[in-house]
Amino acid sequence: MDYYLKAPTEAVLSEALVTSGLVDEEGNPAPFVHLDVIGPITKVTGYNEDGTPSIVSYPEWHVNVRCPAPVEGLDAFIITPPDVPYRVWA
């Protein structure tokens, strides 16, 4: 199961990961759980005439999770998988 998660802050999402059993209190993933902690996202969306980039920031905290089974307690943080993810699993 892959989850794309977003929360307003790192603390909020960290608490949800602990509560759901995906990580322990120190932030270590449970067995067979893989985390890709992204944090806030900044993307270049284009360039103006002089080459200056146009940048869009998404300040929320983002984490991708891969685990072997469905997880309860994350519904408030699950986002629709993006058409072009910021990062993908190798």
C-alpha positions, 0 to 999 in steps of 0.5 A: 500500500502506498500513501501520499500524506500531507499535514499542516506541520511536521509535528501533526504528521509525526503524531499521526504516524506514531498513532497509526503504528507506522513509526515508534516514538523515536520515529523509527519505522515499523517492520516492512514500512518505508517512509519518504519524508519530503517536508515542504515542497518548492517547485519551479513552474516556469521562467520569465523573460530574463530567466528568473524562475517562477516558484510555487511553495507548498509549506505543508509537511509531506510524507510518502509511506509504503507498507504491506497492508492498509493502515487506519488513522490516516484518513485526514492526511491522505491526499490523491496521488499526484499525476507527477509525484514529487518523488517516486519509489525506486 
